[in-house]
Each structure stands twice: as C-alpha cells, then as structure tokens.
Amino acid sequence: MVRHGARLFFAPFFALLTVFITATSFADTLVVSGTIYTADDANTQVEAVVIEDGRFTFVGDLATAQSTAGEDHRHISLGAATAYPGFIESHGHLSSLGEAITNLDLNGVDSYQTIVGMVADAAAKASPGQVIKGRGWHQSKWSKEPSVTVDGFPTHRSLSEVSPNNPVFLGHANGHTALVNQAAMDALNLTYNTPTPDGGVIVKDAKGDPTGILHENAIDLAYPLIALSTDSAKTAILAAQDHAFRWGITNFHDAGAGSTDIEAQRALDASGDLKLRVYTMVSAQDEALTDYWLARPPVIAEDDSRLTIRSFKAVMDGALGSRTAWLHQPYTDDPGTSGVQTFDENRLVNIMNRSNAHGWQINTHAIGDKANTVVLDAIDKATLTQRDHRSRIEHSQHLLPSDIERFSTLGVIASIQAIHMSSDRPWAIDRLGKERIESGAYVWRDLLNAGVNIANGTDVPVEPINPIANFYASVARKTLKGLPDDGYEIGQKLSRHETLKSMTLWNAYAAFEEAEVGSISVGKRADMTVTDQNLMTVDETKILATKPVMTIVGGEIVYQAM
C-alpha cells in the first residue's frame, strides 16, 4: 500500500516524471502539472490541469489547480516531459495493425531475396497447409530488382519453391497489392482463366499465367485464405490497442471496417475491454453491409463506451506504388496506364444521398488527381452540402491545382498522411514527373491557404503508427534519414503548432468530436499524451528521438514507460 505523501519515481522516464499521491493511490481527482500544450487557441500553453470523472475540470496555473483539486488527489509532475492532447490517429486499419504485429513484418526489407528467405524460415516452422502471412514490402524501396519481374513486380516462383506446401499471402505496404504463391493459387483455384474482378488486376506473364500479383479488387479473390473470425479479430484489435497506447494514440479512426471487424469492436466495447477510442468507417465496398448501416442511425460513444460508428469509407482508386492511383494523364514512368478506378461514381453519389436520412459521414479514398476530381464531382452532385456533412477525401495526395479551391467550397476535409510524403516522395517523382509533383502532390500549405480543413494520420500499417515520425514529416518534409537537407517542396510544410492541431483537434473535427476531445479544455474528455522531449521546441534534428512515456484516456493511465 502507498502511504500518504509517498512519491513514485519511474526510472525509464529518466526522472522526468514524478507521481505524488496526497491522500490515497485510488484518489478520483488527478492533477497533472508541467509543460502542457492544449491545442486550444484561447489558452495554448498551461502548467496544470485537473481531471475528475474522466474530464478536464480545470486548465490553467498550478496553484489554482491544487486549490481546485483539494486534498484528496493524485498529482503527476511532468518534470522535463511534455504533455499534449491525446494524439488521434485519423486514418489507420485497426485489425490489420494487430495482424501486422504477429505476421511477417516486411517493412524496411530491402530486397526480394531477403523476403524469400523470411518465408522459407516461416515455412520450415509451419504445419502443412498453414497460411503464411506478411505485409509491408515495397518494390520501389528495394536496393535491387528481382531477377524476374512482370510489370515491375516480382513473380511467385521463388516463394513457391521455398514454400510448396504452405499458401503464402504477402500484402504490399500500400494495401492495394498482394503477392501469393502457387500453393495459395491452388487453394483458391486461381488459374489463367479466372475472371478478373471489376476494379481489379490479375497480373499475368507472357504465357497468360498468373504471376501471383493481385491489384486492388482482385485481392478479394484471396479473402478465403486471410479472413479473420470474430475471435481472431478481437485478438488483433487488442494487440493493436496495446501498440497504439505505447505510441501515445488515444483515439483511432478505423478506415474501412468489414462486418467481422465491426462485430469484434462492438463485443470488445460491450465487455469494457476496448479502452482505445475508435471511430469506425464502415467499408462501402461491401454493398450488403452498406445497405444495412445506411438504414440505421450511427452509433455514438457515450461516457461508458469507446466505440463510434458514424461514417463509411469508399475506395475510388489504388496507390502510386502499384501505379493504380487514378490519374488524369498517364504515369510518367509507364505511359501505358493512368491507374485504376475501383468504385462506381454513380454508386458513390447514391450512397451520399442516402446518407442524409441519418446523418452519416461519407469518406472516400482518393490518391490520384483523377480520383480526387471524381470524388469532388460526386459530392457536388449529391445533396450533402445542405447539412454539416464533413465528407473526407482520404489521402488527398495528388491534386489538380484547380481542385484545391473545390475542397473548401464543398466543405470537404483533406485527410492527409504526412509520413507518406516522407516515405514516397523520393520515388513518387518517377511516377508523376517534376511538374505534377511540384504543382499538386502533398500540397498541405496550399490546402490550408484555401481554407480547407485537414486531418493528419499515418495509414498504419501501411506506415508505422509512429506519431513522432508523422510530426517530423509534417514540419521538415524530409525522409526519416533527414534528406534532402532543404526538404521536399519546403513551402508546403506545416508549422509545429499546425502539426500538433493536425494530430489532435483537427482530427477530432474530422470525426465530429471536437466538442469532446482534441484539445485540453474544461469539460472535454481527459485524453493526454506525454513525451520525454518537447516536440514544440526541440531541435528539428532531434525530433525523431522523442519517445512517448505516458498515455491517458479518460483520466486513466493506459500506458506508462516503466
């Protein structure tokens, strides 16, 4: 038992943070003091907050905070650490993150042969027929090309040789391409005469045989191999929740959940095991699921729950890495293609019009400039602008300059992922060419100057969930190796205060939650993220060394570095 007045020192904080317990270790009132950034323009930086019943009841100076809290309270003194509103992941894939933690991690692997070796090791340990899954490979980031490629992608041959008895499914980093081996194709009955799904691509060699590469909607052919059960989805979500808390994430926008994911989320919320705030976008790719939810009002989290289901996500195109992002003009490095349209515009307009009955939000993935134009056209055609619709274009990555003003006029939120610029910009210029890169790619400043609301996330597990890396990409516009010295198109960068808001308050606005979370303000839910360095003042070269050391959700400490 902790006695009155005891102090607890957490060593991994490097003596940064001290907890004083002035009455009992189970006091209902919590005071947090130190350097605290609020993301509230009326009071941008304070030295203390008081938390009661999961909400901020005072925000201001320490003396008044202690007086307000009374004698029976806990006191966390931050020392050299710094606190902010809880970081909100505005675009990620929750169960996929959980799966990525347990499957083969191919992020950062620099050659196809290394991946083949990893699969060989996994196959040697697997039981016959067990599916080997991995995610994160990206052919544009390999140090050398495989000896055999078709359309710039590897074939299944090497994987099939090292894993003849185990199906293999390796998801691309962008989530829009997969590579399967022969055992997987046999299990799926995928052959040279398998019909190609609308909005999908089955890559074939010169003989007409599948190479193992599936793009966009063709990935659905592999669903029987990779589908989660409700129980396995719950396990994945809990693993993702733990990982999110370790990175200071208090709220997660799940971009495109299917029926199994939603069932698992609701079960975890009902049992009280879901501690992470989750804002779910129902996958509009599933027509039956879309019809089911459009006929009902959204599910909005109350004080005793953490799950909100109030939006849909459609997918209009693919990704630059796979050359499936839908462009107005052909790819610079492959003039034979302009990408792939993966969703019908008329169906999108229909969903938008039907969403008005219960006030659903409609969010659409669009990376290429043509995809963004088509989504803006759909919003313009629909009747959304008669209400506070807050439609989002997820990624808003490559735009026609003439479309930027339309975001503002139509009230569309640009849901960006700054870390994609850091990871993709070195090779994206090959896809788009210099003119298109400079005029319309990753144009965050142009969007803000036009009065467009921005949300900022990571697209985890396409990228690591690391909000520190996302912060760095936003303010430096460099790769995580610090290149180039002057940054890419540096005039488009965000300031540090804008970046903090883009990861907190602006993301809350993008989910209709700005009255409840997103800033440290009296009456809001008490979500906080604490880091060992001050992101607002530390030298740019040291930002990436910053570590989250505490995460608080609703006044409860859900992670601390001990």
Backbone torsions as a table, in degrees:
resi	resn	phi	psi	omega
1	MET	NA	138.7	177.9
2	VAL	-86.5	126.3	-177.2
3	ARG	-83.7	163.4	178.9
4	HIS	-53.1	129.5	175.6
5	GLY	81.9	4.1	-178.7
6	ALA	-69.2	154.1	177.0
7	ARG	-118.5	136.8	176.5
8	LEU	-112.9	124.5	179.8
9	PHE	-108.0	126.5	179.9
10	PHE	-97.0	107.0	-173.0
11	ALA	-57.1	-44.6	-178.2
12	PRO	-63.4	-12.4	175.0
13	PHE	-79.8	1.4	-176.3
14	PHE	54.7	44.7	179.9
15	ALA	59.3	26.8	179.8
16	LEU	-78.9	-32.9	-166.9
17	LEU	-126.6	133.4	-179.5
18	THR	-126.2	137.3	176.8
19	VAL	-108.7	121.5	174.9
20	PHE	-103.3	132.1	177.7
21	ILE	-116.4	104.1	-169.2
22	THR	-84.7	-12.5	177.9
23	ALA	-140.0	-55.4	-178.0
24	THR	-151.6	149.5	-179.2
25	SER	-67.2	-9.6	-178.3
26	PHE	-112.9	24.8	179.3
27	ALA	-59.7	140.9	-177.7
28	ASP	-79.6	-20.4	-177.1
29	THR	-101.5	132.6	-178.8
30	LEU	-122.2	130.6	172.7
31	VAL	-110.3	129.5	174.6
32	VAL	-117.3	127.9	-177.7
33	SER	-132.6	151.7	-179.9
34	GLY	141.4	-150.4	176.8
35	THR	-84.3	114.2	-174.4
36	ILE	-130.4	118.3	174.8
37	TYR	-96.1	133.4	-169.9
38	THR	-101.2	-20.0	-171.0
39	ALA	60.9	21.1	177.4
40	ASP	-113.0	114.2	-175.1
41	ASP	-60.6	-23.8	-179.0
42	ALA	-76.9	-15.4	-174.6
43	ASN	-162.8	74.3	-165.1
44	THR	-69.6	-30.0	-179.1
45	GLN	-141.5	132.6	-179.3
46	VAL	-133.8	173.1	-179.8
47	GLU	-110.6	-4.2	179.3
48	ALA	-162.9	152.8	172.1
49	VAL	-135.8	154.3	172.9
50	VAL	-116.6	133.1	-178.9
51	ILE	-120.1	126.0	175.7
52	GLU	-138.3	137.0	178.8
53	ASP	51.7	37.6	173.8
54	GLY	80.4	6.3	-178.9
55	ARG	-131.7	158.4	175.1
56	PHE	-76.0	123.5	178.1
57	THR	-107.8	-13.9	174.6
58	PHE	-151.8	141.3	176.6
59	VAL	-139.1	117.1	-178.5
60	GLY	168.2	-131.4	-175.7
61	ASP	-88.1	158.6	-174.2
62	LEU	-67.4	-42.5	-176.9
63	ALA	-59.4	-45.6	179.8
64	THR	-68.6	-35.7	178.6
65	ALA	-60.8	-45.8	-179.1
66	GLN	-66.4	-38.8	177.7
67	SER	-65.2	-41.0	-179.8
68	THR	-66.5	-38.8	-176.0
69	ALA	-72.1	-26.9	-177.3
70	GLY	77.8	-170.2	-174.3
71	GLU	-78.2	-34.4	-173.0
72	ASP	-88.9	81.7	-180.0
73	HIS	-154.2	159.6	169.3
74	ARG	-93.4	151.1	-179.4
75	HIS	-133.5	117.3	174.6
76	ILE	-102.0	114.8	176.2
77	SER	-97.7	120.0	-172.4
78	LEU	-72.8	-22.2	-176.0
79	GLY	60.6	-125.4	-179.2
80	ALA	-83.8	-4.9	177.9
81	ALA	-77.1	168.2	-176.5
82	THR	-134.2	140.7	-179.4
83	ALA	-113.7	152.8	180.0
84	TYR	-142.3	170.5	168.6
85	PRO	-58.6	152.4	179.6
86	GLY	-55.1	131.4	179.4
87	PHE	-67.3	135.6	-179.8
88	ILE	-111.0	123.2	174.3
89	GLU	-83.9	108.7	-171.2
90	SER	-86.3	-10.0	178.3
91	HIS	-158.1	104.5	176.7
92	GLY	-151.4	-176.9	-177.3
93	HIS	-131.9	101.7	-163.8
94	LEU	-65.0	-56.1	-178.4
95	SER	-68.4	-31.7	177.0
96	SER	-64.9	-35.3	174.9
97	LEU	-62.9	-45.1	178.7
98	GLY	-61.1	-41.0	177.4
99	GLU	-65.5	-40.9	-177.9
100	ALA	-61.2	-29.3	-180.0
101	ILE	-66.6	-33.6	-175.5
102	THR	-100.8	-17.1	180.0
103	ASN	-90.9	179.7	178.1
104	LEU	-62.6	125.4	179.5
105	ASP	-93.4	108.3	-175.9
106	LEU	-101.0	3.4	176.3
107	ASN	-63.7	131.4	176.7
108	GLY	82.7	-7.1	176.5
109	VAL	-69.4	128.3	-167.1
110	ASP	-100.3	9.0	176.1
111	SER	-157.1	153.0	178.2
112	TYR	-66.7	-36.1	-179.3
113	GLN	-63.4	-35.0	176.4
114	THR	-64.4	-40.5	177.7
115	ILE	-62.9	-43.6	178.1
116	VAL	-58.6	-40.6	178.2
117	GLY	-64.3	-39.2	178.2
118	MET	-64.7	-40.4	178.4
119	VAL	-66.8	-39.9	178.5
120	ALA	-60.0	-43.1	178.2
121	ASP	-63.1	-42.2	-179.7
122	ALA	-66.4	-39.8	-179.5
123	ALA	-65.1	-34.8	179.9
124	ALA	-65.6	-25.5	-178.4
125	LYS	-98.1	-13.3	-173.6
126	ALA	-85.2	153.2	173.5
127	SER	-78.8	155.1	-178.9
128	PRO	-56.6	132.7	178.8
129	GLY	87.4	-13.9	179.3
130	GLN	-65.5	133.6	-178.8
131	VAL	-78.9	129.6	176.3
132	ILE	-98.9	120.5	-176.4
133	LYS	-119.3	145.6	176.3
134	GLY	-153.1	167.0	179.3
135	ARG	-155.9	148.8	171.1
136	GLY	122.1	-3.7	-178.5
137	TRP	-72.0	152.1	178.9
138	HIS	-151.4	110.6	-173.7
139	GLN	-62.2	-26.8	-179.5
140	SER	-75.2	-10.2	-179.1
141	LYS	-106.4	2.8	178.2
142	TRP	-78.0	148.4	-178.6
143	SER	-72.5	-24.2	175.6
144	LYS	-150.4	154.2	-179.7
145	GLU	-76.1	150.9	171.9
146	PRO	-61.5	159.6	-178.2
147	SER	-66.4	-28.6	178.8
148	VAL	-125.2	125.3	176.5
149	THR	-137.2	156.3	171.4
150	VAL	-132.8	123.8	-176.5
151	ASP	57.5	30.2	177.8
152	GLY	83.6	4.5	-178.7
153	PHE	-117.1	152.6	177.6
154	PRO	-69.9	164.6	174.5
155	THR	-106.8	172.5	-175.9
156	HIS	-77.0	-10.2	-166.6
157	ARG	-53.1	-51.9	-176.9
158	SER	-65.1	-38.7	177.6
159	LEU	-64.4	-39.9	-178.6
160	SER	-67.0	-32.3	179.2
161	GLU	-69.0	-39.5	-176.5
162	VAL	-88.8	-13.6	179.8
163	SER	-138.0	68.3	-176.6
164	PRO	-73.3	-23.1	-174.4
165	ASN	-109.3	-1.6	-178.4
166	ASN	-125.0	121.9	174.5
167	PRO	-59.3	141.5	179.5
168	VAL	-123.3	131.9	175.3
169	PHE	-129.8	115.1	-179.1
170	LEU	-119.2	110.1	-179.5
171	GLY	-79.6	137.4	175.2
172	HIS	-65.6	155.8	178.8
173	ALA	-57.6	-32.8	-175.6
174	ASN	-82.6	-6.6	178.5
175	GLY	76.4	5.7	-175.9
176	HIS	-115.5	5.5	179.7
177	THR	-145.5	148.4	175.2
178	ALA	-140.7	154.8	175.7
179	LEU	-120.8	125.1	178.0
180	VAL	-120.9	154.9	179.8
181	ASN	-95.8	-178.0	-176.0
182	GLN	-65.5	-37.4	178.8
183	ALA	-61.6	-37.1	177.2
184	ALA	-67.9	-44.2	179.9
185	MET	-64.1	-35.8	177.2
186	ASP	-65.0	-43.2	-179.5
187	ALA	-64.5	-30.9	-178.0
188	LEU	-93.5	-4.3	-174.5
189	ASN	56.3	41.9	179.1
190	LEU	-92.6	112.9	-175.5
191	THR	-131.2	-173.7	-178.2
192	TYR	-63.4	-23.7	-177.8
193	ASN	-106.7	15.7	174.7
194	THR	-67.8	126.5	179.7
195	PRO	-62.6	140.7	177.8
196	THR	-82.3	125.6	179.7
197	PRO	-64.7	150.8	174.6
198	ASP	-58.0	135.5	179.7
199	GLY	74.4	17.3	179.8
200	GLY	-132.1	168.4	179.1
201	VAL	-138.8	125.3	168.8
202	ILE	-103.3	108.1	-177.2
203	VAL	-72.3	133.8	-178.7
204	LYS	-127.1	154.3	179.5
205	ASP	-86.0	-173.0	-175.7
206	ALA	-63.5	-23.7	178.9
207	LYS	-86.9	-6.6	-178.9
208	GLY	91.8	6.5	179.5
209	ASP	-88.2	144.4	177.9
210	PRO	-61.9	137.2	179.1
211	THR	-87.5	-10.0	-175.6
212	GLY	102.1	-9.6	179.2
213	ILE	-90.2	127.0	177.0
214	LEU	-122.2	129.4	178.0
215	HIS	-110.4	144.4	170.1
216	GLU	52.0	-128.3	-172.7
217	ASN	-64.2	-15.6	176.4
218	ALA	-68.0	-20.6	177.4
219	ILE	-62.2	-27.6	179.9
220	ASP	-59.7	-23.4	178.3
221	LEU	-61.3	-26.5	-178.3
222	ALA	-91.0	2.8	-175.4
223	TYR	-53.8	-41.4	-179.8
224	PRO	-57.7	-25.6	-179.5
225	LEU	-81.3	-29.4	-168.6
226	ILE	-116.3	-2.0	-175.9
227	ALA	-62.5	139.5	176.9
228	LEU	-91.5	148.3	167.5
229	SER	-85.2	170.2	178.0
230	THR	-60.4	-41.8	-179.4
231	ASP	-65.6	-43.4	179.9
232	SER	-69.8	-31.0	175.6
233	ALA	-66.6	-40.0	177.4
234	LYS	-62.1	-42.5	178.1
235	THR	-61.8	-43.0	179.9
236	ALA	-65.0	-41.1	-179.0
237	ILE	-65.1	-41.0	178.8
238	LEU	-66.3	-36.9	175.8
239	ALA	-65.1	-41.0	178.5
240	ALA	-65.7	-39.3	178.9
241	GLN	-59.9	-47.0	179.4
242	ASP	-61.1	-42.3	179.8
243	HIS	-65.1	-41.2	179.5
244	ALA	-62.4	-44.1	-179.8
245	PHE	-61.2	-37.1	179.9
246	ARG	-65.4	-21.6	178.3
247	TRP	-102.3	12.6	175.7
248	GLY	80.0	14.7	-179.8
249	ILE	-86.4	126.5	-179.3
250	THR	-109.4	-14.8	-173.0
251	ASN	-148.3	134.1	-171.2
252	PHE	-132.0	121.5	175.1
253	HIS	-89.6	109.6	-176.2
254	ASP	-87.0	107.9	-168.4
255	ALA	-89.8	83.2	173.2
256	GLY	107.0	65.9	-178.3
257	ALA	-91.8	135.8	175.3
258	GLY	-87.2	-177.1	-174.8
259	SER	-63.5	-38.7	-179.5
260	THR	-66.9	-43.3	177.8
261	ASP	-60.2	-44.8	-178.3
262	ILE	-64.8	-41.2	177.5
263	GLU	-60.7	-42.4	179.3
264	ALA	-66.7	-42.1	179.1
265	GLN	-61.6	-43.6	-178.5
266	ARG	-66.6	-37.6	178.7
267	ALA	-66.1	-42.7	179.4
268	LEU	-66.8	-36.8	178.6
269	ASP	-67.7	-41.8	-179.4
270	ALA	-64.9	-33.9	-178.4
271	SER	-83.0	-10.7	-177.7
272	GLY	85.8	4.1	-179.5
273	ASP	-81.0	-17.1	177.8
274	LEU	-85.5	103.9	179.3
275	LYS	-96.9	-27.4	177.9
276	LEU	-73.7	135.4	172.7
277	ARG	-71.9	129.9	-177.2
278	VAL	-125.0	127.9	176.8
279	TYR	-112.9	106.3	-169.4
280	THR	-96.6	132.9	170.8
281	MET	-102.2	117.6	178.9
282	VAL	-69.3	134.8	-179.7
283	SER	-68.1	116.0	178.2
284	ALA	-79.2	-5.0	176.4
285	GLN	-68.0	-25.7	179.8
286	ASP	-92.6	106.3	-174.0
287	GLU	-65.3	-42.1	-179.3
288	ALA	-65.0	-41.7	178.7
289	LEU	-64.7	-39.8	178.4
290	THR	-62.5	-46.1	179.3
291	ASP	-61.4	-40.5	-179.0
292	TYR	-60.1	-50.1	-174.6
293	TRP	-77.9	-32.0	178.2
294	LEU	-62.4	-26.0	-179.3
295	ALA	-81.5	-1.0	-176.1
296	ARG	-126.8	157.8	174.7
297	PRO	-74.2	155.6	177.5
298	PRO	-61.2	160.4	174.0
299	VAL	-99.9	119.1	-177.1
300	ILE	-112.8	127.4	-178.3
301	ALA	-63.9	136.2	173.2
302	GLU	-102.8	-171.8	-177.7
303	ASP	-61.8	-28.2	-176.5
304	ASP	-98.6	14.7	179.7
305	SER	-142.1	167.9	-177.8
306	ARG	-126.0	-3.9	-172.5
307	LEU	-105.2	125.6	172.1
308	THR	-118.3	131.9	175.7
309	ILE	-125.1	101.1	-176.0
310	ARG	-144.8	17.3	-179.8
311	SER	-146.2	165.9	175.3
312	PHE	-120.8	154.7	173.7
313	LYS	-128.0	121.1	172.1
314	ALA	-102.9	160.3	-179.1
315	VAL	-125.3	108.7	-173.6
316	MET	-87.4	-24.7	-180.0
317	ASP	-153.8	-168.0	-176.8
318	GLY	-103.0	-125.8	-174.7
319	ALA	-142.6	156.7	-179.4
320	LEU	-63.1	-39.2	-176.4
321	GLY	-58.6	-34.1	179.7
322	SER	-94.6	1.1	-173.6
323	ARG	56.4	35.9	176.7
324	THR	-112.3	-3.9	169.4
325	ALA	-62.0	137.0	-170.5
326	TRP	-89.1	115.1	-175.1
327	LEU	-109.9	154.8	173.1
328	HIS	-68.3	-37.5	-179.2
329	GLN	-120.9	156.9	-176.6
330	PRO	-59.2	160.1	176.1
331	TYR	-64.0	139.6	179.5
332	THR	-62.8	-38.3	-177.8
333	ASP	-95.9	6.5	174.3
334	ASP	-158.2	78.4	-174.8
335	PRO	-61.8	-7.4	-179.5
336	GLY	-82.4	-3.7	-179.1
337	THR	-142.2	149.1	173.6
338	SER	-118.7	14.6	178.5
339	GLY	100.6	-166.8	-172.6
340	VAL	-133.4	130.7	170.3
341	GLN	-86.9	127.6	-173.9
342	THR	-115.9	2.3	-179.4
343	PHE	-145.9	140.9	-178.4
344	ASP	-78.3	128.0	-177.2
345	GLU	-62.3	-41.1	-179.1
346	ASN	-64.3	-36.9	176.7
347	ARG	-66.2	-37.4	178.2
348	LEU	-63.3	-43.8	177.6
349	VAL	-60.8	-41.2	179.3
350	ASN	-61.7	-44.3	178.5
351	ILE	-62.9	-42.2	179.4
352	MET	-61.7	-43.8	179.4
353	ASN	-65.4	-40.8	179.8
354	ARG	-70.4	-22.7	-178.2
355	SER	-68.0	-18.9	-176.2
356	ASN	-66.2	-28.6	-174.8
357	ALA	-58.5	-40.0	-177.9
358	HIS	-120.4	7.4	174.9
359	GLY	75.4	34.9	178.4
360	TRP	-74.5	147.7	173.6
361	GLN	-91.3	140.2	179.9
362	ILE	-117.2	120.0	-179.1
363	ASN	-117.8	137.9	-174.6
364	THR	-131.8	127.4	174.1
365	HIS	-68.1	125.2	174.6
366	ALA	-151.7	118.2	179.5
367	ILE	-105.4	-48.7	-179.0
368	GLY	-74.1	157.7	-177.6
369	ASP	-64.3	-35.2	178.5
370	LYS	-67.1	-41.9	178.5
371	ALA	-61.3	-42.4	178.5
372	ASN	-63.8	-41.7	178.1
373	THR	-60.9	-45.3	-177.7
374	VAL	-64.6	-39.5	178.5
375	VAL	-66.9	-42.7	176.4
376	LEU	-61.3	-39.4	176.7
377	ASP	-60.8	-41.8	-179.3
378	ALA	-63.8	-43.4	178.6
379	ILE	-62.9	-38.4	179.4
380	ASP	-66.2	-37.1	-179.0
381	LYS	-74.8	-32.2	-177.8
382	ALA	-76.6	175.9	-177.4
383	THR	-100.4	23.7	-175.1
384	LEU	-64.4	-35.3	-171.8
385	THR	-69.1	-1.7	176.2
386	GLN	-83.3	-2.9	177.3
387	ARG	-140.9	174.0	177.4
388	ASP	-78.5	83.4	-170.3
389	HIS	-86.4	-31.8	-179.8
390	ARG	47.6	41.5	175.7
391	SER	-58.4	142.0	-179.3
392	ARG	-116.4	142.3	166.4
393	ILE	-104.8	111.7	-177.1
394	GLU	-75.8	118.1	179.7
395	HIS	100.3	-53.5	177.6
396	SER	42.9	46.9	-164.4
397	GLN	-86.8	-43.5	-179.5
398	HIS	-128.2	117.7	-171.2
399	LEU	-124.4	150.1	164.1
400	LEU	-71.5	134.6	178.0
401	PRO	-52.6	-34.0	-178.9
402	SER	-70.6	-16.0	-179.9
403	ASP	-87.1	-15.3	-175.7
404	ILE	-60.9	-45.5	179.7
405	GLU	-63.9	-29.4	-179.2
406	ARG	-66.7	-32.7	174.7
407	PHE	-54.2	-48.2	-177.8
408	SER	-68.0	-46.9	-177.5
409	THR	-59.9	-39.2	-176.9
410	LEU	-90.1	-2.4	179.5
411	GLY	70.9	35.8	-176.7
412	VAL	-96.7	134.4	177.6
413	ILE	-86.6	131.9	174.8
414	ALA	-90.9	106.3	-178.3
415	SER	-92.8	95.9	-173.6
416	ILE	-97.1	166.6	171.2
417	GLN	-132.2	97.1	-174.3
418	ALA	-57.7	-33.6	-177.5
419	ILE	-64.1	-24.5	176.2
420	HIS	-63.0	-36.7	176.8
421	MET	-61.4	-44.6	-178.4
422	SER	-62.4	-41.6	-177.1
423	SER	-80.2	-37.2	-168.4
424	ASP	-100.3	-24.8	-173.1
425	ARG	-55.9	-36.9	-179.1
426	PRO	-57.8	-33.6	-179.9
427	TRP	-108.8	-14.9	-178.9
428	ALA	-62.2	-28.3	178.8
429	ILE	-63.8	-27.9	176.1
430	ASP	-67.3	-36.5	-179.3
431	ARG	-72.4	-41.4	-169.9
432	LEU	-105.1	-24.4	-174.6
433	GLY	84.8	160.5	-173.1
434	LYS	-60.4	-44.3	-175.1
435	GLU	-63.8	-46.8	-178.3
436	ARG	-69.6	-35.4	177.1
437	ILE	-61.0	-47.4	-173.8
438	GLU	-74.7	-30.6	-174.6
439	SER	-90.7	-24.2	-171.7
440	GLY	-144.9	2.6	-177.0
441	ALA	-103.2	129.6	177.5
442	TYR	55.7	47.3	-172.6
443	VAL	-95.0	64.6	-174.6
444	TRP	-65.7	-42.4	-178.9
445	ARG	-65.7	-40.4	178.3
446	ASP	-61.8	-39.1	178.4
447	LEU	-64.5	-46.8	179.6
448	LEU	-62.8	-42.3	-179.9
449	ASN	-63.0	-26.3	179.0
450	ALA	-85.4	-0.1	179.4
451	GLY	84.0	22.2	-178.9
452	VAL	-86.4	135.7	173.2
453	ASN	-76.4	136.4	-177.7
454	ILE	-117.7	142.5	166.5
455	ALA	-117.9	154.0	-171.8
456	ASN	-141.1	116.0	179.6
457	GLY	-135.1	-162.0	-175.1
458	THR	-118.5	-17.7	-175.0
459	ASP	67.0	28.7	178.3
460	VAL	-54.8	138.0	5.8
461	PRO	-93.1	15.5	172.4
462	VAL	-58.2	-41.6	170.2
463	GLU	-120.3	159.0	172.5
464	PRO	-59.3	153.5	-176.8
465	ILE	-72.0	-7.8	-174.3
466	ASN	-45.2	104.3	179.7
467	PRO	-73.0	-20.9	178.7
468	ILE	-68.1	-43.0	177.0
469	ALA	-64.1	-37.8	178.8
470	ASN	-66.7	-38.3	175.9
471	PHE	-61.1	-47.5	-179.6
472	TYR	-60.6	-45.6	179.9
473	ALA	-60.4	-36.0	-178.0
474	SER	-67.8	-40.9	-173.8
475	VAL	-94.3	-23.2	-176.2
476	ALA	-105.7	-28.2	-175.8
477	ARG	51.2	48.0	177.2
478	LYS	-127.9	165.4	170.1
479	THR	-68.2	168.5	179.7
480	LEU	-72.2	-3.8	171.6
481	LYS	-94.1	4.1	176.8
482	GLY	81.9	23.7	-177.7
483	LEU	-115.7	151.7	-12.4
484	PRO	-72.4	168.3	-175.0
485	ASP	-55.9	-38.7	-177.2
486	ASP	-95.0	1.0	-179.9
487	GLY	81.4	163.8	177.5
488	TYR	-91.7	125.2	177.8
489	GLU	41.8	59.6	-168.2
490	ILE	-62.0	-21.8	178.5
491	GLY	-65.4	-12.9	-179.4
492	GLN	-94.5	3.0	-175.3
493	LYS	-70.1	164.9	174.5
494	LEU	-102.7	152.0	172.2
495	SER	-74.9	169.0	-179.7
496	ARG	-66.7	-39.5	179.2
497	HIS	-67.8	-38.4	175.6
498	GLU	-64.3	-40.3	-179.3
499	THR	-64.9	-43.2	177.4
500	LEU	-58.6	-45.2	178.3
501	LYS	-64.1	-37.0	-177.8
502	SER	-67.2	-18.5	179.5
503	MET	-103.3	-0.2	-176.5
504	THR	-135.0	-87.3	-173.1
505	LEU	-63.5	-42.6	-179.0
506	TRP	-66.8	-34.3	176.5
507	ASN	-69.5	-34.7	175.6
508	ALA	-63.8	-42.6	177.6
509	TYR	-59.8	-38.9	-178.6
510	ALA	-66.0	-11.6	178.6
511	ALA	-119.0	17.2	-178.6
512	PHE	60.0	28.4	-174.0
513	GLU	-116.8	14.3	-174.6
514	GLU	-66.4	-19.3	177.3
515	ALA	-81.3	-12.4	-175.3
516	GLU	-113.1	-35.5	-176.4
517	VAL	-142.4	179.0	173.2
518	GLY	103.5	-22.3	175.3
519	SER	-145.0	161.2	177.3
520	ILE	-93.1	97.2	-175.2
521	SER	-141.6	148.6	-179.4
522	VAL	-58.0	131.0	178.7
523	GLY	97.3	-18.6	-179.5
524	LYS	-82.9	160.6	177.3
525	ARG	-62.8	139.1	-172.1
526	ALA	-86.0	79.7	175.2
527	ASP	-107.7	128.5	-178.4
528	MET	-141.7	149.0	172.8
529	THR	-122.0	134.3	-179.4
530	VAL	-119.4	131.8	177.3
531	THR	-120.0	157.8	-176.7
532	ASP	-75.2	-22.7	176.0
533	GLN	-118.3	160.3	178.9
534	ASN	-87.3	105.0	-177.8
535	LEU	-62.4	-21.9	-175.9
536	MET	-83.6	-16.3	-176.2
537	THR	-129.1	-19.6	-176.4
538	VAL	-61.1	147.4	178.9
539	ASP	-56.3	141.3	-176.9
540	GLU	-52.9	-37.0	-177.5
541	THR	-68.5	-13.6	-177.4
542	LYS	-108.9	-0.1	-178.0
543	ILE	-57.0	-45.4	-173.8
544	LEU	-67.5	-13.8	177.5
545	ALA	-84.1	-4.9	-177.9
546	THR	-69.0	141.3	-179.1
547	LYS	-126.2	134.9	169.0
548	PRO	-67.5	136.9	-178.8
549	VAL	-122.8	-11.2	176.0
550	MET	-157.5	142.1	176.3
551	THR	-130.6	128.9	-178.5
552	ILE	-121.9	127.8	176.9
553	VAL	-124.2	119.7	-179.9
554	GLY	58.2	35.2	179.8
555	GLY	81.7	-3.1	-179.9
556	GLU	-100.7	129.9	176.4
557	ILE	-76.5	110.4	-177.3
558	VAL	-101.1	-12.0	175.0
559	TYR	-154.1	137.3	170.6
560	GLN	-149.0	142.6	-177.4
561	ALA	-78.8	99.3	-178.6
562	MET	-127.5	NA	NA
